[in-house]
Amino acid sequence: MTYYLTTLLVYAAVDVLACLAISLQFGYSGIVNFSFIIFQAAGAYTAAVLSLPKDTANGGFQTYVLGLHLPFPVPWIGAIIVGALLAPPIGLVVLRRLRSDYQAIAMLVISVIASLMITNTPAFLDGAAGLSLVPQPLSDIFNPYSQSYLWVYAIGGIVVAAIIFVVVQRIINSPYGRSLRAMRENELAAGALGKNAVALKMTVFVVGGAIAALSGAILVGFITTWAPSTWLYPETLILFAAVIVGGRGNNYGAVLGALLVPVGFEEATRYLPPFGPPGLIPAIEWVCIGGLILGFLWFRPRGVIPERRRIFAPAKPAAVLEESGAGRH
Amino acid sequence: MSLIVAALGFGLVSMSIIAIAAVGFTMQFGITNMINLAYGQVMIASAYAAYALNSRGVSIWLSLLAGAVFGAVFSFILNRLVYAPFQRKGTNLIGMVIISLAVSLVIANVLLPIVGYYSVSYHLNPGPTIHAGSIALTGVQLAIIGVAVVTMLVIHALLRFTRLGKAMRATAANPTLARNCGIPTSRVIDLAWLITGALCGIAGVVAGMNSDSFSVASGSEFLIPIIAASVLGGAGHPYGAMIGAVIIGEMTEISAAIISPEYKQVAAFVALVLVMVLRPQGLLAKRGALAAAG
């Protein structure tokens, strides 16, 4: 029971983190990052190879690079750095000159190719089999199988999610956040006002990538395995479904969506009696995710908790100009 | 060296398949201004529709025709039921991409329980192998090349010499102006979905004929070279897609021969990245994938 509850809480924290990053990128800035899941994967792999001992250790049944066996906070910090560093090269190719829908398909292709390359290069991160026996944080000091360890981990994950929530909230409520929304609503107009859209997008891409990588590190520290099958491109679409259902451009909506869609779906199907041939239930689940996106975009495009309509007092003419594009939908 | 020449031969087959698919994909984009990411899944659904007939003893060529009809009708319904209503509602470009990806997920997972998880292959007689130097192609592969050549000629004739083709080009260039000139744009768009859907269906079946086996998972694999070829040639530009298909088809096969077959898609991806960095508008189009502001 403890194990079940703590697992649920850790997954909730990870999904909330991921949805906050999507909310920042997609909800506030209008970037459709279909390669989102590879940032989470990069974080998870980094945390794994930084905390694992050399690959010759456990009888050498898996092969991977590094294997530095570093103490706890270092793998997570490393993951954040790698997530942030992965963003600029992708962003420079995709975000500079392409039309918005081309940006989306380019990222989708990147996601598919990344998974293909990792799968076909076993020497790098153990290919399709993936990494396992990743040491839990501080497992050499505390017993990672004790109930209290599980609870502390779960609560720690929630605390991290709460901190990131506050950080993202601060970003979007700052003047900088207003620039982001202006860019989302009308990139041309924002550019005419002297906002550098490419720089804005790149920054959001880096911050979102770092948050995604952190979520991956937290997840891999708990479940101790990570393989290409856990980060196929449809996983990104689940997170988009969550943000669309919860409400675009609204962090409360992102949190609600994270709890309803990825967490809720997992839990709902857990209690279903198994029926049909194996694999029927996951297939139905995916159809439901697709249907959820279509249904919400049709009937309630602004989500369960819509973005707050921002009304600005006509203080200075300059301020009115800057905000006139930002509050609309 | 002979390995590379042999790869050039396989490249001819690859480019034929990519050309059929990419011309359909890029025309859908040109005329409806939306990127249909469900294209790969419609291809695989058509391949299975043809398989349903073929496995019951119908000849592969009749099944190919059935696959084309299935692709046409499926694409038409998809547009009428999902895409057109959302576009009428004023959904933006990004919204349409998300919608088409959601649709592709739904198609793949509705198909999965129906056709099963195992790979299937067509019953066909590969025919005599024909040698020309180090190039060795089976009769079926030559037939695929023939199908592609005929399809390309038909599309060329359609666009250049018929009233419908003219109306299509006008609708692609400026839908509002076309409507004001008395062109029934909604009917033109319906016909465009039927025609591109048929291309999609043909491409799905010939892709299945060329590979040893295919499964539902092949759908998203198909899409990468198609996107690469379309973007390379200039999105929305059928002739550009043909040129793109030639380049991508040869590139993937030669890299498969030199490096490793597992990295086939990676070669297509590298080409895509180079185009996006160096010439995002593509080889032929003026606008292509370029942002309006850029």
Contacts between the chains, C-beta under 8 A, distances in Angstrom:
chain1	res1	chain2	res2	distance
A	30	B	94	6.9
A	32	B	94	5.1
A	32	B	97	6.5
A	32	B	98	6.7
A	34	B	101	7.4
A	93	B	273	5.7
A	93	B	276	5.8
A	93	B	277	5.8
A	94	B	276	7.0
A	96	B	294	7.8
A	97	B	276	7.9
A	97	B	280	5.0
A	97	B	290	6.1
A	97	B	291	6.0
A	97	B	294	4.5
A	98	B	276	6.3
A	98	B	280	5.6
A	98	B	289	5.3
A	98	B	290	7.1
A	98	B	291	6.0
A	98	B	294	8.0
A	99	B	93	7.1
A	99	B	289	5.7
A	99	B	290	6.5
A	99	B	291	4.8
A	99	B	292	6.9
A	100	B	93	5.7
A	100	B	94	5.2
A	100	B	291	7.3
A	101	B	34	7.7
A	101	B	35	5.3
A	101	B	93	4.2
A	101	B	94	5.9
A	101	B	96	7.0
A	101	B	97	4.7
A	102	B	35	7.6
A	102	B	231	7.3
A	102	B	235	7.5
A	102	B	276	7.9
A	102	B	280	7.7
A	102	B	289	4.1
A	104	B	35	8.0
A	104	B	94	6.3
A	104	B	97	4.5
A	104	B	98	7.7
A	105	B	35	5.7
A	105	B	37	6.7
A	105	B	97	6.6
A	105	B	227	6.0
A	106	B	272	7.3
A	106	B	276	6.1
A	108	B	37	7.1
A	108	B	101	7.2
A	109	B	224	5.7
A	109	B	227	6.1
A	109	B	228	7.9
A	109	B	269	6.2
A	109	B	272	6.3
A	110	B	269	7.8
A	112	B	220	6.2
A	112	B	224	6.3
A	112	B	265	7.6
A	113	B	224	7.3
A	113	B	265	6.5
A	113	B	266	6.1
A	113	B	269	4.5
A	116	B	262	7.7
A	116	B	265	5.9
A	116	B	266	6.9
A	117	B	263	7.8
A	117	B	266	6.5
A	120	B	260	7.8
A	120	B	262	4.2
A	120	B	263	6.9
A	187	B	291	8.0
A	187	B	293	5.8
A	188	B	292	7.3
A	188	B	293	5.1
A	191	B	293	6.3
A	197	B	293	7.6
A	233	B	220	7.5
A	234	B	105	5.9
A	237	B	101	6.1
A	237	B	102	6.9
A	237	B	105	6.3
A	240	B	98	6.4
A	241	B	102	7.9
A	244	B	98	7.7
A	276	B	113	7.1
A	277	B	113	7.0
A	279	B	112	7.0
A	279	B	113	7.4
A	279	B	117	6.3
A	280	B	113	5.2
A	282	B	109	7.9
A	283	B	109	4.2
A	283	B	110	7.7
A	283	B	112	4.7
A	283	B	113	5.3
A	284	B	109	7.4
A	286	B	105	5.5
A	286	B	106	7.6
A	286	B	108	7.4
A	286	B	109	4.0
A	287	B	105	7.6
A	287	B	106	5.2
A	287	B	109	4.8
A	287	B	110	6.0
A	289	B	102	7.7
A	289	B	105	6.6
A	290	B	102	4.2
A	290	B	103	6.8
A	290	B	105	4.2
A	290	B	106	3.8
A	290	B	109	7.4
A	291	B	102	7.9
A	291	B	106	6.5
A	293	B	98	6.6
A	293	B	99	7.3
A	293	B	102	4.1
A	294	B	82	7.0
A	294	B	99	6.4
A	294	B	102	5.4
A	294	B	103	7.3
A	294	B	106	7.7
A	297	B	86	7.1
A	297	B	91	6.9
A	297	B	95	6.4
A	297	B	98	7.3
A	297	B	99	6.3
A	298	B	85	7.7
A	298	B	86	7.1
A	298	B	89	7.6
A	301	B	91	8.0
A	301	B	95	7.9
